[in-house]
Amino acid sequence: MSQSGPEVYQQAMRSALRLLRGRDMTETEVFTRILTKGFDQATAQSVVASLIRQGLLSDRRIADRAVEIASTE
């Protein structure tokens, strides 16, 4: 997307939240998916940072779950 600003940021955030509705994703996965939807790198970085601050995105949580699942097998 060639535009930037609050409206574009909100569109990217809505897109990221839709992605996270389906399953937990890593920071890199969300960042990459936002980029593939046509948002610029700065917007994608801002969205990912905001999701991390809000506790909605956590690589640590995903790693902890993977360890938990592996330990029960």
C-alpha positions as CSV (number, residue, x, y, z in Angstrom):
1,M,0.0,0.0,0.0
2,S,1.3,3.4,-0.9
3,Q,-0.6,5.2,1.8
4,S,0.3,5.5,5.5
5,G,-1.2,7.0,8.5
6,P,-3.8,6.1,11.1
7,E,-6.3,4.7,8.6
8,V,-3.8,2.4,7.1
9,Y,-2.6,1.4,10.5
10,Q,-6.1,0.5,11.6
11,Q,-6.7,-1.6,8.5
12,A,-3.5,-3.5,9.1
13,M,-4.4,-4.0,12.8
14,R,-7.9,-5.3,11.8
15,S,-6.1,-7.7,9.4
16,A,-3.8,-8.9,12.0
17,L,-6.6,-9.5,14.5
18,R,-8.5,-11.5,12.0
19,L,-5.4,-13.7,11.5
20,L,-5.1,-14.2,15.3
21,R,-8.7,-15.3,15.6
22,G,-7.9,-18.5,13.8
23,R,-4.8,-19.6,15.9
24,D,-1.8,-18.3,17.7
25,M,0.9,-17.1,15.4
26,T,4.5,-16.0,15.9
27,E,5.6,-12.4,15.6
28,T,7.3,-13.3,12.3
29,E,4.2,-15.0,10.9
30,V,2.0,-12.0,11.6
31,F,4.6,-9.5,10.3
32,T,5.0,-11.5,7.1
33,R,1.3,-11.9,6.6
34,I,0.7,-8.2,7.0
35,L,3.4,-7.5,4.4
36,T,1.9,-10.0,2.0
37,K,-1.4,-8.1,2.3
38,G,0.3,-5.1,0.9
39,F,1.1,-3.0,4.0
40,D,4.5,-1.4,4.3
41,Q,7.2,-2.6,6.6
42,A,6.8,0.3,9.1
43,T,3.1,-0.3,9.5
44,A,3.6,-4.0,9.9
45,Q,6.3,-3.4,12.6
46,S,4.0,-1.0,14.4
47,V,1.1,-3.4,14.4
48,V,3.2,-6.3,15.7
49,A,4.7,-4.1,18.4
50,S,1.3,-3.0,19.5
51,L,0.0,-6.6,19.6
52,I,3.0,-7.6,21.7
53,R,2.4,-4.7,24.2
54,Q,-1.3,-5.7,24.5
55,G,-0.4,-9.3,25.2
56,L,-2.1,-10.6,22.0
57,L,1.0,-11.8,20.4
58,S,3.7,-13.7,22.2
59,D,6.4,-16.0,20.8
60,R,7.1,-17.1,24.4
61,R,3.5,-18.3,24.8
62,I,3.7,-20.3,21.6
63,A,7.1,-21.8,22.7
64,D,5.7,-22.7,26.1
65,R,2.7,-24.4,24.5
66,A,4.9,-26.4,22.2
67,V,7.0,-27.6,25.2
68,E,3.9,-28.5,27.1
69,I,2.5,-30.5,24.1
70,A,5.8,-32.3,23.5
71,S,6.1,-33.2,27.2
72,T,2.7,-34.9,27.2
73,E,3.5,-37.1,24.2
